[in-house]
Amino acid sequence: MRKSRKLRLLVESPAVTTVMGASSGLAAILAEEAGFDAVWSSSFEVSAFRGLPDASLLTMTDYLRSAVEVERACGLPVVADCDTGFGNSLNIAHMIHEYEAAGIAAVCIEDKIFPKVNSFSSRGQVLEDVAEFAHRIAVAKAAQRDPDLVVIARTEALIAGCDVNEALRRAAAYAEAGADAILVHSKSSVPDEVQEFLGKWSGIRPVVVVPTTYYDWPVGEMQKAGVAMSIYANQGLRATVSAVRRTLSTIREDGSSAAVENKVASVREIFELQRLDEWLSLSR
């Protein structure tokens, strides 16, 4: 079964599809090991691992390369964060062709203007015209060849300070344009506005959420509210920063790694994640 088909069936099922941010092959392997349904190739994480801000500095090729690395490393479908689509409608059509050919199961495009800045930045967010963005979604759908490729339209209305009715208006337009799912993003510390959106949503398309700031909303409650997919977009990155910073600081202060050796993965564990024995079995 193609991964795109697998993801489409997951999204259409009654259960919440759980997706973990993974912007390296190793992170994807760990997400699969943990039991997640899919992985999210995040522009925030890809940028951060290069020491750059999530502010449209990297190109489609940069993001695609990372998504392909993730796709090849694990058996899970990949949901690719494609920011605003890397340009105009022509760029979006090209993006669909390239990501689809690479085996990516889903692409997510957001309704902010280029260049975008991360949703949680203090910088004000500027939204794209509804009709223009709906046209881009229609172009994306017309460009796809794999009927199971999932095109997710992400509305940043709540991030930009608009009310739930504006988020609903935009979501309805994007659904009408052919989007397979709607991602409604929020930076509230509680899920109230997302729940209000879900309560008023027509249900014409599945709804995706990213509970980065309202992180104490459990999957069971999401399912009752009507969520189809929950993306844990950057917890792996943040855990990596905390753990590595703590480990490096201890080694530097102690003058040896003795205090951390029983707290970090063994070299053998890394070999197992790399499937070293499988690779070596191919040699004489």
C-alpha positions as a Markdown table, in Angstrom:
| # | Residue | x | y | z |
|---|---|---|---|---|
| 1 | Met | 0.0 | 0.0 | 0.0 |
| 2 | Arg | 1.3 | 3.4 | -0.9 |
| 3 | Lys | 2.0 | 5.7 | 2.1 |
| 4 | Ser | -0.4 | 8.3 | 0.7 |
| 5 | Arg | -3.2 | 5.7 | 0.7 |
| 6 | Lys | -2.3 | 4.6 | 4.2 |
| 7 | Leu | -2.4 | 8.2 | 5.4 |
| 8 | Arg | -5.7 | 8.9 | 3.7 |
| 9 | Leu | -7.3 | 5.9 | 5.3 |
| 10 | Leu | -5.9 | 7.0 | 8.7 |
| 11 | Val | -7.3 | 10.5 | 8.3 |
| 12 | Glu | -10.7 | 9.2 | 7.3 |
| 13 | Ser | -10.9 | 6.7 | 10.2 |
| 14 | Pro | -12.7 | 7.6 | 13.5 |
| 15 | Ala | -9.5 | 7.6 | 15.5 |
| 16 | Val | -7.2 | 10.6 | 15.8 |
| 17 | Thr | -4.1 | 10.2 | 13.6 |
| 18 | Thr | -1.1 | 11.1 | 15.8 |
| 19 | Val | 1.8 | 12.7 | 14.0 |
| 20 | Met | 5.3 | 13.5 | 15.4 |
| 21 | Gly | 7.6 | 16.2 | 14.2 |
| 22 | Ala | 10.7 | 14.5 | 12.7 |
| 23 | Ser | 13.2 | 16.4 | 10.5 |
| 24 | Ser | 15.9 | 13.8 | 10.3 |
| 25 | Gly | 16.0 | 10.2 | 9.4 |
| 26 | Leu | 17.0 | 9.3 | 13.0 |
| 27 | Ala | 14.1 | 11.3 | 14.4 |
| 28 | Ala | 11.7 | 9.5 | 12.0 |
| 29 | Ile | 13.0 | 6.1 | 13.2 |
| 30 | Leu | 12.4 | 7.1 | 16.8 |
| 31 | Ala | 8.9 | 8.4 | 16.0 |
| 32 | Glu | 8.0 | 5.1 | 14.4 |
| 33 | Glu | 9.5 | 3.2 | 17.3 |
| 34 | Ala | 7.3 | 5.2 | 19.7 |
| 35 | Gly | 4.2 | 4.2 | 17.8 |
| 36 | Phe | 3.1 | 7.4 | 16.0 |
| 37 | Asp | 1.0 | 7.0 | 12.9 |
| 38 | Ala | 2.9 | 9.5 | 10.7 |
| 39 | Val | 5.7 | 12.1 | 10.8 |
| 40 | Trp | 5.7 | 15.8 | 10.2 |
| 41 | Ser | 8.6 | 17.3 | 8.3 |
| 42 | Ser | 8.5 | 20.7 | 9.9 |
| 43 | Ser | 9.9 | 23.9 | 8.4 |
| 44 | Phe | 10.6 | 25.1 | 12.0 |
| 45 | Glu | 12.7 | 22.0 | 12.8 |
| 46 | Val | 14.5 | 21.9 | 9.4 |
| 47 | Ser | 15.4 | 25.6 | 9.9 |
| 48 | Ala | 16.4 | 25.2 | 13.5 |
| 49 | Phe | 18.7 | 22.2 | 12.8 |
| 50 | Arg | 20.5 | 24.4 | 10.3 |
| 51 | Gly | 20.8 | 27.2 | 12.9 |
| 52 | Leu | 18.4 | 29.4 | 11.0 |
| 53 | Pro | 15.0 | 31.0 | 11.9 |
| 54 | Asp | 11.8 | 29.7 | 10.4 |
| 55 | Ala | 11.3 | 32.8 | 8.2 |
| 56 | Ser | 11.3 | 31.6 | 4.6 |
| 57 | Leu | 15.1 | 31.6 | 4.3 |
| 58 | Leu | 15.4 | 28.1 | 3.0 |
| 59 | Thr | 14.2 | 26.9 | -0.5 |
| 60 | Met | 11.8 | 24.2 | -1.6 |
| 61 | Thr | 14.8 | 22.1 | -2.4 |
| 62 | Asp | 16.1 | 22.3 | 1.2 |
| 63 | Tyr | 12.8 | 21.3 | 2.7 |
| 64 | Leu | 12.2 | 18.6 | 0.1 |
| 65 | Arg | 15.6 | 17.1 | 0.8 |
| 66 | Ser | 14.8 | 16.8 | 4.5 |
| 67 | Ala | 11.3 | 15.3 | 3.8 |
| 68 | Val | 12.8 | 12.7 | 1.5 |
| 69 | Glu | 15.4 | 11.8 | 4.2 |
| 70 | Val | 12.6 | 11.2 | 6.6 |
| 71 | Glu | 10.5 | 9.3 | 4.1 |
| 72 | Arg | 13.2 | 6.9 | 3.3 |
| 73 | Ala | 14.3 | 6.3 | 6.9 |
| 74 | Cys | 10.9 | 4.9 | 8.2 |
| 75 | Gly | 7.8 | 3.1 | 7.2 |
| 76 | Leu | 5.5 | 5.9 | 8.2 |
| 77 | Pro | 3.7 | 8.4 | 5.9 |
| 78 | Val | 5.3 | 11.9 | 5.8 |
| 79 | Val | 3.2 | 15.0 | 6.2 |
| 80 | Ala | 5.3 | 17.9 | 4.7 |
| 81 | Asp | 5.2 | 21.4 | 6.0 |
| 82 | Cys | 5.4 | 23.5 | 2.8 |
| 83 | Asp | 4.9 | 26.9 | 4.4 |
| 84 | Thr | 3.1 | 29.2 | 1.9 |
| 85 | Gly | 3.8 | 27.0 | -1.1 |
| 86 | Phe | 7.2 | 28.5 | -2.1 |
| 87 | Gly | 5.8 | 31.2 | -4.4 |
| 88 | Asn | 2.8 | 31.6 | -6.6 |
| 89 | Ser | 0.4 | 29.1 | -8.2 |
| 90 | Leu | 3.1 | 27.9 | -10.7 |
| 91 | Asn | 5.4 | 27.2 | -7.8 |
| 92 | Ile | 2.7 | 25.3 | -6.0 |
| 93 | Ala | 2.1 | 23.1 | -9.0 |
| 94 | His | 5.8 | 22.4 | -9.3 |
| 95 | Met | 5.9 | 21.7 | -5.5 |
| 96 | Ile | 3.1 | 19.1 | -5.8 |
| 97 | His | 4.9 | 17.3 | -8.7 |
| 98 | Glu | 8.2 | 17.2 | -6.8 |
| 99 | Tyr | 6.8 | 16.1 | -3.4 |
| 100 | Glu | 4.5 | 13.6 | -4.9 |
| 101 | Ala | 7.3 | 12.0 | -7.0 |
| 102 | Ala | 9.4 | 11.7 | -3.8 |
| 103 | Gly | 6.7 | 9.6 | -2.1 |
| 104 | Ile | 5.5 | 12.3 | 0.3 |
| 105 | Ala | 2.0 | 11.4 | 1.5 |
| 106 | Ala | 0.7 | 14.8 | 2.4 |
| 107 | Val | 1.6 | 18.5 | 1.9 |
| 108 | Cys | 0.4 | 21.4 | 4.1 |
| 109 | Ile | 0.2 | 24.9 | 2.8 |
| 110 | Glu | -0.6 | 27.9 | 5.0 |
| 111 | Asp | -2.6 | 31.1 | 4.1 |
| 112 | Lys | 0.0 | 33.7 | 5.1 |
| 113 | Ile | 1.9 | 35.9 | 2.6 |
| 114 | Phe | 5.5 | 35.2 | 1.6 |
| 115 | Pro | 7.9 | 35.6 | 3.3 |
| 116 | Lys | 6.3 | 34.0 | 6.3 |
| 117 | Val | 7.5 | 34.1 | 9.9 |
| 118 | Asn | 6.9 | 31.3 | 12.4 |
| 119 | Ser | 3.4 | 31.4 | 13.9 |
| 120 | Phe | 4.7 | 31.8 | 17.5 |
| 121 | Ser | 6.9 | 34.8 | 16.6 |
| 122 | Ser | 6.1 | 38.1 | 18.2 |
| 123 | Arg | 6.0 | 39.6 | 14.7 |
| 124 | Gly | 2.5 | 40.3 | 13.4 |
| 125 | Gln | 1.1 | 37.8 | 10.9 |
| 126 | Val | -0.3 | 38.9 | 7.5 |
| 127 | Leu | -2.9 | 36.7 | 5.8 |
| 128 | Glu | -3.2 | 36.0 | 2.1 |
| 129 | Asp | -6.4 | 37.0 | 0.3 |
| 130 | Val | -8.9 | 34.2 | 0.7 |
| 131 | Ala | -9.7 | 34.0 | -3.0 |
| 132 | Glu | -6.1 | 33.9 | -3.9 |
| 133 | Phe | -5.2 | 31.2 | -1.5 |
| 134 | Ala | -8.3 | 29.1 | -2.5 |
| 135 | His | -7.1 | 29.4 | -6.0 |
| 136 | Arg | -3.7 | 28.0 | -5.0 |
| 137 | Ile | -5.4 | 25.1 | -3.3 |
| 138 | Ala | -7.3 | 24.4 | -6.4 |
| 139 | Val | -4.1 | 24.5 | -8.5 |
| 140 | Ala | -2.5 | 22.1 | -6.0 |
| 141 | Lys | -5.3 | 19.6 | -6.4 |
| 142 | Ala | -5.4 | 19.9 | -10.2 |
| 143 | Ala | -1.6 | 19.3 | -10.3 |
| 144 | Gln | -1.6 | 16.1 | -8.3 |
| 145 | Arg | -1.3 | 12.7 | -10.1 |
| 146 | Asp | -1.7 | 10.4 | -7.1 |
| 147 | Pro | -5.3 | 10.5 | -6.1 |
| 148 | Asp | -4.4 | 9.7 | -2.5 |
| 149 | Leu | -2.1 | 12.6 | -2.0 |
| 150 | Val | -3.5 | 14.6 | 0.9 |
| 151 | Val | -3.5 | 18.4 | 0.5 |
| 152 | Ile | -3.9 | 20.2 | 3.8 |
| 153 | Ala | -5.0 | 23.8 | 3.8 |
| 154 | Arg | -3.8 | 25.6 | 6.9 |
| 155 | Thr | -5.5 | 28.7 | 8.1 |
| 156 | Glu | -3.6 | 31.1 | 10.3 |
| 157 | Ala | -6.6 | 33.2 | 11.0 |
| 158 | Leu | -6.5 | 32.6 | 14.8 |
| 159 | Ile | -2.8 | 33.1 | 14.9 |
| 160 | Ala | -3.2 | 36.5 | 13.1 |
| 161 | Gly | -5.8 | 37.6 | 15.8 |
| 162 | Cys | -8.9 | 37.0 | 13.8 |
| 163 | Asp | -12.0 | 35.5 | 15.4 |
| 164 | Val | -13.3 | 31.9 | 14.9 |
| 165 | Asn | -15.9 | 33.1 | 12.3 |
| 166 | Glu | -13.1 | 34.3 | 10.1 |
| 167 | Ala | -11.2 | 31.0 | 10.5 |
| 168 | Leu | -14.5 | 29.2 | 9.5 |
| 169 | Arg | -15.0 | 31.4 | 6.5 |
| 170 | Arg | -11.5 | 30.7 | 5.3 |
| 171 | Ala | -11.7 | 27.0 | 6.0 |
| 172 | Ala | -15.0 | 26.7 | 4.1 |
| 173 | Ala | -13.5 | 28.5 | 1.0 |
| 174 | Tyr | -10.4 | 26.2 | 1.1 |
| 175 | Ala | -12.6 | 23.1 | 1.4 |
| 176 | Glu | -14.7 | 24.3 | -1.5 |
| 177 | Ala | -11.5 | 24.7 | -3.5 |
| 178 | Gly | -10.7 | 21.0 | -3.0 |
| 179 | Ala | -8.6 | 20.8 | 0.2 |
| 180 | Asp | -8.6 | 17.3 | 1.6 |
| 181 | Ala | -8.2 | 18.5 | 5.2 |
| 182 | Ile | -8.2 | 21.8 | 7.1 |
| 183 | Leu | -5.5 | 22.6 | 9.7 |
| 184 | Val | -6.7 | 25.3 | 12.1 |
| 185 | His | -3.8 | 26.7 | 14.0 |
| 186 | Ser | -3.9 | 28.5 | 17.4 |
| 187 | Lys | -1.4 | 29.9 | 19.9 |
| 188 | Ser | -3.9 | 30.0 | 22.8 |
| 189 | Ser | -2.8 | 28.2 | 26.0 |
| 190 | Val | -6.2 | 26.4 | 26.1 |
| 191 | Pro | -8.1 | 24.7 | 23.2 |
| 192 | Asp | -11.2 | 26.8 | 23.6 |
| 193 | Glu | -11.1 | 28.6 | 20.2 |
| 194 | Val | -10.2 | 25.3 | 18.4 |
| 195 | Gln | -13.1 | 23.6 | 20.2 |
| 196 | Glu | -15.4 | 26.5 | 19.1 |
| 197 | Phe | -14.2 | 26.1 | 15.6 |
| 198 | Leu | -14.9 | 22.3 | 15.7 |
| 199 | Gly | -18.3 | 22.9 | 17.2 |
| 200 | Lys | -19.3 | 25.2 | 14.3 |
| 201 | Trp | -17.5 | 23.3 | 11.5 |
| 202 | Ser | -19.7 | 21.7 | 8.9 |
| 203 | Gly | -17.6 | 18.5 | 9.0 |
| 204 | Ile | -17.1 | 18.6 | 5.2 |
| 205 | Arg | -13.4 | 18.0 | 5.6 |
| 206 | Pro | -11.3 | 16.5 | 8.4 |
| 207 | Val | -9.7 | 18.9 | 10.8 |
| 208 | Val | -6.0 | 18.9 | 11.8 |
| 209 | Val | -4.7 | 20.6 | 15.0 |
| 210 | Val | -1.3 | 21.4 | 16.4 |
| 211 | Pro | -1.4 | 21.5 | 20.2 |
| 212 | Thr | 1.9 | 23.2 | 20.8 |
| 213 | Thr | 0.6 | 25.7 | 23.3 |
| 214 | Tyr | -2.6 | 23.9 | 24.5 |
| 215 | Tyr | -0.5 | 20.8 | 25.1 |
| 216 | Asp | -2.7 | 19.3 | 27.9 |
| 217 | Trp | -5.6 | 18.5 | 25.6 |
| 218 | Pro | -5.5 | 14.6 | 25.5 |
| 219 | Val | -6.1 | 12.7 | 22.3 |
| 220 | Gly | -9.3 | 11.1 | 23.7 |
| 221 | Glu | -10.9 | 14.5 | 24.2 |
| 222 | Met | -9.7 | 15.6 | 20.8 |
| 223 | Gln | -11.5 | 12.7 | 19.3 |
| 224 | Lys | -14.7 | 13.5 | 21.0 |
| 225 | Ala | -14.4 | 17.1 | 19.7 |
| 226 | Gly | -14.0 | 15.9 | 16.1 |
| 227 | Val | -10.3 | 16.2 | 15.5 |
| 228 | Ala | -9.0 | 13.9 | 12.8 |
| 229 | Met | -5.2 | 14.5 | 13.1 |
| 230 | Ser | -3.0 | 15.9 | 15.9 |
| 231 | Ile | 0.5 | 17.1 | 15.0 |
| 232 | Tyr | 3.1 | 17.2 | 17.8 |
| 233 | Ala | 5.2 | 19.5 | 15.7 |
| 234 | Asn | 8.4 | 20.3 | 17.6 |
| 235 | Gln | 8.6 | 18.4 | 20.9 |
| 236 | Gly | 11.4 | 16.2 | 19.6 |
| 237 | Leu | 13.5 | 19.2 | 18.7 |
| 238 | Arg | 12.9 | 20.9 | 22.0 |
| 239 | Ala | 13.7 | 17.7 | 23.9 |
| 240 | Thr | 16.9 | 17.4 | 21.9 |
| 241 | Val | 18.0 | 20.9 | 22.8 |
| 242 | Ser | 17.4 | 20.4 | 26.5 |
| 243 | Ala | 19.1 | 17.0 | 26.7 |
| 244 | Val | 22.1 | 17.9 | 24.6 |
| 245 | Arg | 22.6 | 21.2 | 26.4 |
| 246 | Arg | 22.5 | 19.5 | 29.8 |
| 247 | Thr | 24.9 | 16.7 | 28.7 |
| 248 | Leu | 27.5 | 19.0 | 27.1 |
| 249 | Ser | 27.4 | 21.3 | 30.1 |
| 250 | Thr | 28.0 | 18.4 | 32.5 |
| 251 | Ile | 31.0 | 17.1 | 30.4 |
| 252 | Arg | 32.5 | 20.6 | 30.2 |
| 253 | Glu | 32.1 | 21.3 | 33.9 |
| 254 | Asp | 33.3 | 17.8 | 35.1 |
| 255 | Gly | 36.1 | 17.4 | 32.7 |
| 256 | Ser | 34.9 | 13.9 | 31.7 |
| 257 | Ser | 31.8 | 12.2 | 30.5 |
| 258 | Ala | 31.6 | 9.8 | 33.4 |
| 259 | Ala | 28.5 | 11.4 | 35.0 |
| 260 | Val | 26.5 | 11.2 | 31.8 |
| 261 | Glu | 27.4 | 7.8 | 30.3 |
| 262 | Asn | 24.6 | 5.9 | 32.1 |
| 263 | Lys | 22.1 | 8.6 | 30.9 |
| 264 | Val | 22.8 | 8.7 | 27.2 |
| 265 | Ala | 22.2 | 6.0 | 24.5 |
| 266 | Ser | 25.0 | 3.5 | 24.1 |
| 267 | Val | 26.9 | 3.2 | 20.8 |
| 268 | Arg | 25.2 | -0.2 | 20.4 |
| 269 | Glu | 21.8 | 1.5 | 20.5 |
| 270 | Ile | 22.8 | 3.8 | 17.8 |
| 271 | Phe | 24.0 | 0.9 | 15.7 |
| 272 | Glu | 20.6 | -0.7 | 16.1 |
| 273 | Leu | 18.8 | 2.5 | 15.0 |
| 274 | Gln | 21.1 | 2.6 | 12.0 |
| 275 | Arg | 20.3 | -1.1 | 11.3 |
| 276 | Leu | 24.1 | -1.6 | 11.0 |
| 277 | Asp | 23.9 | -5.4 | 11.2 |
| 278 | Glu | 21.4 | -5.5 | 8.3 |
| 279 | Trp | 23.8 | -3.4 | 6.2 |
| 280 | Leu | 26.8 | -5.4 | 7.1 |
| 281 | Ser | 25.0 | -8.6 | 6.1 |
| 282 | Leu | 25.1 | -7.3 | 2.5 |
| 283 | Ser | 28.9 | -7.3 | 2.4 |
| 284 | Arg | 31.1 | -10.4 | 2.1 |
